[in-house]
Amino acid sequence: MKTFFDIALIITSIATVICVVLQNRGVGMGSLAGSEPGAIFSARRGVEKILFYVTIGFSALLVVLVVTSVLIF
């Protein structure tokens, strides 16, 4: 059972990181601080919206798996 949780945690964490990296809009440290003057962000549409919800789902699953793993083991 512990092996299942370990494998599930690894897969979920990798999937969460991939989803977050795919959502990158601005490139560079300047856009991270918001100093890029031409950056206007609009509403999420299409694939971007789906990726946003998938990221939320993977994050929630990761939290549930971590809490369950800590409480059981």
A tleap script that builds the chain and sets N, CA, C and O, in Angstrom:
source leaprc.protein.ff14SB
mol = sequence {
  NMET LYS THR PHE PHE ASP ILE ALA LEU ILE
  ILE THR SER ILE ALA THR VAL ILE CYS VAL
  VAL LEU GLN ASN ARG GLY VAL GLY MET GLY
  SER LEU ALA GLY SER GLU PRO GLY ALA ILE
  PHE SER ALA ARG ARG GLY VAL GLU LYS ILE
  LEU PHE TYR VAL THR ILE GLY PHE SER ALA
  LEU LEU VAL VAL LEU VAL VAL THR SER VAL
  LEU ILE CPHE
}
set mol.1.N position { 0.825 -1.193 0.000 }
set mol.1.CA position { 0.000 0.000 0.000 }
set mol.1.C position { 0.875 1.264 0.000 }
set mol.1.O position { 0.556 2.234 -0.688 }
set mol.2.N position { 1.958 1.258 0.756 }
set mol.2.CA position { 2.850 2.405 0.796 }
set mol.2.C position { 3.500 2.634 -0.563 }
set mol.2.O position { 3.717 3.778 -0.962 }
set mol.3.N position { 3.810 1.562 -1.268 }
set mol.3.CA position { 4.407 1.682 -2.593 }
set mol.3.C position { 3.437 2.362 -3.562 }
set mol.3.O position { 3.845 3.169 -4.397 }
set mol.4.N position { 2.153 2.028 -3.440 }
set mol.4.CA position { 1.147 2.653 -4.284 }
set mol.4.C position { 1.110 4.162 -4.056 }
set mol.4.O position { 1.077 4.936 -5.013 }
set mol.5.N position { 1.115 4.581 -2.783 }
set mol.5.CA position { 1.082 6.004 -2.474 }
set mol.5.C position { 2.350 6.709 -2.941 }
set mol.5.O position { 2.292 7.840 -3.422 }
set mol.6.N position { 3.481 6.053 -2.801 }
set mol.6.CA position { 4.738 6.652 -3.259 }
set mol.6.C position { 4.737 6.873 -4.770 }
set mol.6.O position { 5.126 7.939 -5.249 }
set mol.7.N position { 4.301 5.867 -5.511 }
set mol.7.CA position { 4.249 5.986 -6.969 }
set mol.7.C position { 3.219 7.028 -7.386 }
set mol.7.O position { 3.474 7.821 -8.292 }
set mol.8.N position { 2.049 7.033 -6.730 }
set mol.8.CA position { 1.011 8.013 -7.046 }
set mol.8.C position { 1.483 9.434 -6.752 }
set mol.8.O position { 1.179 10.357 -7.507 }
set mol.9.N position { 2.223 9.614 -5.662 }
set mol.9.CA position { 2.752 10.936 -5.327 }
set mol.9.C position { 3.774 11.405 -6.361 }
set mol.9.O position { 3.777 12.575 -6.744 }
set mol.10.N position { 4.627 10.509 -6.805 }
set mol.10.CA position { 5.638 10.876 -7.806 }
set mol.10.C position { 4.970 11.268 -9.125 }
set mol.10.O position { 5.312 12.295 -9.711 }
set mol.11.N position { 4.033 10.467 -9.586 }
set mol.11.CA position { 3.363 10.744 -10.856 }
set mol.11.C position { 2.558 12.042 -10.771 }
set mol.11.O position { 2.595 12.857 -11.692 }
set mol.12.N position { 1.833 12.231 -9.672 }
set mol.12.CA position { 1.014 13.435 -9.519 }
set mol.12.C position { 1.871 14.690 -9.411 }
set mol.12.O position { 1.521 15.732 -9.963 }
set mol.13.N position { 2.989 14.594 -8.704 }
set mol.13.CA position { 3.839 15.777 -8.571 }
set mol.13.C position { 4.498 16.146 -9.904 }
set mol.13.O position { 4.624 17.328 -10.223 }
set mol.14.N position { 4.913 15.156 -10.674 }
set mol.14.CA position { 5.494 15.431 -11.990 }
set mol.14.C position { 4.444 16.045 -12.917 }
set mol.14.O position { 4.738 16.989 -13.650 }
set mol.15.N position { 3.230 15.514 -12.886 }
set mol.15.CA position { 2.154 16.055 -13.726 }
set mol.15.C position { 1.807 17.487 -13.324 }
set mol.15.O position { 1.528 18.317 -14.189 }
set mol.16.N position { 1.821 17.789 -12.021 }
set mol.16.CA position { 1.540 19.147 -11.550 }
set mol.16.C position { 2.617 20.119 -12.022 }
set mol.16.O position { 2.306 21.222 -12.471 }
set mol.17.N position { 3.866 19.719 -11.923 }
set mol.17.CA position { 4.963 20.578 -12.371 }
set mol.17.C position { 4.865 20.831 -13.875 }
set mol.17.O position { 5.069 21.959 -14.324 }
set mol.18.N position { 4.561 19.812 -14.643 }
set mol.18.CA position { 4.435 19.972 -16.091 }
set mol.18.C position { 3.297 20.931 -16.433 }
set mol.18.O position { 3.443 21.782 -17.310 }
set mol.19.N position { 2.172 20.795 -15.748 }
set mol.19.CA position { 1.044 21.687 -16.010 }
set mol.19.C position { 1.379 23.130 -15.660 }
set mol.19.O position { 0.994 24.046 -16.386 }
set mol.20.N position { 2.082 23.343 -14.573 }
set mol.20.CA position { 2.450 24.705 -14.179 }
set mol.20.C position { 3.437 25.303 -15.180 }
set mol.20.O position { 3.324 26.476 -15.536 }
set mol.21.N position { 4.388 24.518 -15.629 }
set mol.21.CA position { 5.370 25.015 -16.596 }
set mol.21.C position { 4.699 25.335 -17.936 }
set mol.21.O position { 5.083 26.301 -18.596 }
set mol.22.N position { 3.722 24.554 -18.339 }
set mol.22.CA position { 3.029 24.811 -19.595 }
set mol.22.C position { 2.198 26.085 -19.555 }
set mol.22.O position { 1.860 26.632 -20.604 }
set mol.23.N position { 1.866 26.563 -18.374 }
set mol.23.CA position { 1.064 27.774 -18.244 }
set mol.23.C position { 1.891 29.047 -18.307 }
set mol.23.O position { 1.342 30.140 -18.172 }
set mol.24.N position { 3.175 28.934 -18.506 }
set mol.24.CA position { 4.057 30.094 -18.527 }
set mol.24.C position { 3.653 31.048 -19.638 }
set mol.24.O position { 3.628 30.674 -20.810 }
set mol.25.N position { 3.333 32.292 -19.261 }
set mol.25.CA position { 2.926 33.292 -20.257 }
set mol.25.C position { 4.079 34.219 -20.616 }
set mol.25.O position { 4.365 34.427 -21.795 }
set mol.26.N position { 4.738 34.774 -19.610 }
set mol.26.CA position { 5.825 35.710 -19.847 }
set mol.26.C position { 7.150 35.004 -19.672 }
set mol.26.O position { 7.252 34.042 -18.911 }
set mol.27.N position { 8.153 35.471 -20.366 }
set mol.27.CA position { 9.471 34.869 -20.283 }
set mol.27.C position { 10.408 35.867 -19.628 }
set mol.27.O position { 10.387 37.055 -19.951 }
set mol.28.N position { 11.228 35.385 -18.712 }
set mol.28.CA position { 12.218 36.253 -18.083 }
set mol.28.C position { 11.791 36.704 -16.700 }
set mol.28.O position { 10.631 36.569 -16.310 }
set mol.29.N position { 12.761 37.247 -15.963 }
set mol.29.CA position { 12.516 37.676 -14.598 }
set mol.29.C position { 11.721 38.984 -14.539 }
set mol.29.O position { 11.049 39.247 -13.541 }
set mol.30.N position { 11.786 39.802 -15.584 }
set mol.30.CA position { 11.056 41.066 -15.597 }
set mol.30.C position { 9.554 40.858 -15.565 }
set mol.30.O position { 8.836 41.589 -14.881 }
set mol.31.N position { 9.081 39.878 -16.292 }
set mol.31.CA position { 7.648 39.609 -16.292 }
set mol.31.C position { 7.199 38.959 -14.995 }
set mol.31.O position { 6.021 39.023 -14.642 }
set mol.32.N position { 8.118 38.339 -14.290 }
set mol.32.CA position { 7.776 37.730 -13.007 }
set mol.32.C position { 7.406 38.795 -11.989 }
set mol.32.O position { 6.492 38.601 -11.187 }
set mol.33.N position { 8.111 39.922 -12.017 }
set mol.33.CA position { 7.838 41.019 -11.092 }
set mol.33.C position { 6.765 41.958 -11.625 }
set mol.33.O position { 6.358 42.882 -10.922 }
set mol.34.N position { 6.307 41.746 -12.831 }
set mol.34.CA position { 5.266 42.572 -13.401 }
set mol.34.C position { 5.774 43.849 -14.028 }
set mol.34.O position { 4.998 44.784 -14.226 }
set mol.35.N position { 7.044 43.917 -14.345 }
set mol.35.CA position { 7.605 45.150 -14.884 }
set mol.35.C position { 7.560 45.224 -16.409 }
set mol.35.O position { 8.080 46.175 -16.993 }
set mol.36.N position { 6.963 44.260 -17.045 }
set mol.36.CA position { 6.868 44.273 -18.501 }
set mol.36.C position { 5.673 45.151 -18.890 }
set mol.36.O position { 4.534 44.791 -18.593 }
set mol.37.N position { 5.904 46.286 -19.542 }
set mol.37.CA position { 4.821 47.234 -19.784 }
set mol.37.C position { 3.787 46.768 -20.799 }
set mol.37.O position { 2.634 47.193 -20.726 }
set mol.38.N position { 4.155 45.921 -21.732 }
set mol.38.CA position { 3.224 45.518 -22.777 }
set mol.38.C position { 2.441 44.263 -22.456 }
set mol.38.O position { 1.739 43.740 -23.322 }
set mol.39.N position { 2.541 43.771 -21.244 }
set mol.39.CA position { 1.883 42.511 -20.908 }
set mol.39.C position { 0.444 42.768 -20.475 }
set mol.39.O position { 0.200 43.268 -19.377 }
set mol.40.N position { -0.492 42.429 -21.331 }
set mol.40.CA position { -1.909 42.540 -20.989 }
set mol.40.C position { -2.474 41.132 -21.042 }
set mol.40.O position { -2.451 40.484 -22.088 }
set mol.41.N position { -2.976 40.667 -19.921 }
set mol.41.CA position { -3.496 39.307 -19.846 }
set mol.41.C position { -5.009 39.328 -19.993 }
set mol.41.O position { -5.698 40.082 -19.305 }
set mol.42.N position { -5.515 38.510 -20.881 }
set mol.42.CA position { -6.952 38.431 -21.087 }
set mol.42.C position { -7.490 37.173 -20.420 }
set mol.42.O position { -6.755 36.447 -19.751 }
set mol.43.N position { -8.753 36.930 -20.607 }
set mol.43.CA position { -9.398 35.760 -20.009 }
set mol.43.C position { -8.842 34.479 -20.626 }
set mol.43.O position { -8.397 34.460 -21.774 }
set mol.44.N position { -8.879 33.429 -19.843 }
set mol.44.CA position { -8.420 32.131 -20.338 }
set mol.44.C position { -9.479 31.541 -21.264 }
set mol.44.O position { -10.672 31.567 -20.962 }
set mol.45.N position { -9.022 31.010 -22.393 }
set mol.45.CA position { -9.945 30.403 -23.345 }
set mol.45.C position { -9.334 29.149 -23.938 }
set mol.45.O position { -8.114 29.025 -24.041 }
set mol.46.N position { -10.180 28.240 -24.319 }
set mol.46.CA position { -9.746 27.039 -25.028 }
set mol.46.C position { -8.845 26.135 -24.214 }
set mol.46.O position { -9.170 25.770 -23.084 }
set mol.47.N position { -7.716 25.779 -24.793 }
set mol.47.CA position { -6.778 24.847 -24.178 }
set mol.47.C position { -6.200 25.427 -22.889 }
set mol.47.O position { -5.932 24.700 -21.932 }
set mol.48.N position { -6.014 26.746 -22.879 }
set mol.48.CA position { -5.459 27.402 -21.695 }
set mol.48.C position { -6.391 27.241 -20.495 }
set mol.48.O position { -5.928 27.049 -19.370 }
set mol.49.N position { -7.681 27.318 -20.726 }
set mol.49.CA position { -8.665 27.154 -19.659 }
set mol.49.C position { -8.687 25.710 -19.157 }
set mol.49.O position { -8.766 25.461 -17.954 }
set mol.50.N position { -8.616 24.772 -20.084 }
set mol.50.CA position { -8.594 23.356 -19.708 }
set mol.50.C position { -7.336 23.043 -18.905 }
set mol.50.O position { -7.400 22.337 -17.899 }
set mol.51.N position { -6.195 23.564 -19.343 }
set mol.51.CA position { -4.938 23.347 -18.634 }
set mol.51.C position { -4.985 23.938 -17.227 }
set mol.51.O position { -4.428 23.362 -16.293 }
set mol.52.N position { -5.643 25.078 -17.073 }
set mol.52.CA position { -5.813 25.709 -15.771 }
set mol.52.C position { -6.591 24.798 -14.828 }
set mol.52.O position { -6.184 24.600 -13.683 }
set mol.53.N position { -7.710 24.240 -15.301 }
set mol.53.CA position { -8.509 23.345 -14.462 }
set mol.53.C position { -7.797 22.020 -14.184 }
set mol.53.O position { -7.933 21.465 -13.093 }
set mol.54.N position { -7.048 21.512 -15.146 }
set mol.54.CA position { -6.277 20.285 -14.928 }
set mol.54.C position { -5.210 20.512 -13.860 }
set mol.54.O position { -4.964 19.637 -13.029 }
set mol.55.N position { -4.576 21.688 -13.881 }
set mol.55.CA position { -3.577 22.023 -12.866 }
set mol.55.C position { -4.204 22.062 -11.478 }
set mol.55.O position { -3.624 21.556 -10.518 }
set mol.56.N position { -5.380 22.657 -11.372 }
set mol.56.CA position { -6.087 22.695 -10.083 }
set mol.56.C position { -6.422 21.276 -9.626 }
set mol.56.O position { -6.291 20.958 -8.444 }
set mol.57.N position { -6.851 20.430 -10.549 }
set mol.57.CA position { -7.182 19.048 -10.202 }
set mol.57.C position { -5.973 18.259 -9.717 }
set mol.57.O position { -6.048 17.554 -8.711 }
set mol.58.N position { -4.855 18.380 -10.436 }
set mol.58.CA position { -3.635 17.693 -10.009 }
set mol.58.C position { -3.136 18.214 -8.662 }
set mol.58.O position { -2.646 17.442 -7.838 }
set mol.59.N position { -3.261 19.513 -8.442 }
set mol.59.CA position { -2.827 20.078 -7.163 }
set mol.59.C position { -3.687 19.566 -6.014 }
set mol.59.O position { -3.168 19.219 -4.953 }
set mol.60.N position { -4.989 19.519 -6.222 }
set mol.60.CA position { -5.884 19.002 -5.190 }
set mol.60.C position { -5.609 17.524 -4.916 }
set mol.60.O position { -5.592 17.095 -3.762 }
set mol.61.N position { -5.394 16.752 -5.978 }
set mol.61.CA position { -5.072 15.334 -5.819 }
set mol.61.C position { -3.762 15.153 -5.071 }
set mol.61.O position { -3.637 14.259 -4.235 }
set mol.62.N position { -2.786 16.003 -5.370 }
set mol.62.CA position { -1.499 15.933 -4.682 }
set mol.62.C position { -1.659 16.208 -3.192 }
set mol.62.O position { -1.063 15.515 -2.368 }
set mol.63.N position { -2.449 17.204 -2.843 }
set mol.63.CA position { -2.679 17.514 -1.425 }
set mol.63.C position { -3.382 16.360 -0.725 }
set mol.63.O position { -3.012 15.994 0.391 }
set mol.64.N position { -4.382 15.790 -1.362 }
set mol.64.CA position { -5.105 14.663 -0.762 }
set mol.64.C position { -4.178 13.467 -0.564 }
set mol.64.O position { -4.218 12.819 0.481 }
set mol.65.N position { -3.353 13.175 -1.552 }
set mol.65.CA position { -2.421 12.052 -1.437 }
set mol.65.C position { -1.391 12.282 -0.331 }
set mol.65.O position { -1.055 11.358 0.410 }
set mol.66.N position { -0.893 13.511 -0.222 }
set mol.66.CA position { 0.104 13.809 0.822 }
set mol.66.C position { -0.521 13.681 2.195 }
set mol.66.O position { 0.068 13.069 3.086 }
set mol.67.N position { -1.706 14.248 2.381 }
set mol.67.CA position { -2.362 14.175 3.695 }
set mol.67.C position { -2.699 12.720 4.038 }
set mol.67.O position { -2.499 12.292 5.175 }
set mol.68.N position { -3.199 11.974 3.079 }
set mol.68.CA position { -3.523 10.570 3.309 }
set mol.68.C position { -2.271 9.764 3.638 }
set mol.68.O position { -2.277 8.930 4.544 }
set mol.69.N position { -1.214 10.017 2.906 }
set mol.69.CA position { 0.044 9.302 3.155 }
set mol.69.C position { 0.607 9.602 4.543 }
set mol.69.O position { 1.126 8.714 5.218 }
set mol.70.N position { 0.499 10.856 4.955 }
set mol.70.CA position { 1.014 11.223 6.282 }
set mol.70.C position { 0.157 10.615 7.390 }
set mol.70.O position { 0.687 10.145 8.397 }
set mol.71.N position { -1.145 10.620 7.212 }
set mol.71.CA position { -2.026 10.087 8.262 }
set mol.71.C position { -1.967 8.562 8.362 }
set mol.71.O position { -2.070 8.017 9.461 }
set mol.72.N position { -1.803 7.868 7.235 }
set mol.72.CA position { -1.790 6.408 7.248 }
set mol.72.C position { -0.435 5.860 7.646 }
set mol.72.O position { -0.347 4.892 8.402 }
set mol.73.N position { 0.632 6.485 7.133 }
set mol.73.CA position { 1.950 5.933 7.375 }
set mol.73.C position { 2.665 6.850 8.300 }
set mol.73.O position { 3.814 6.594 8.658 }
savepdb mol mol.pdb
quit
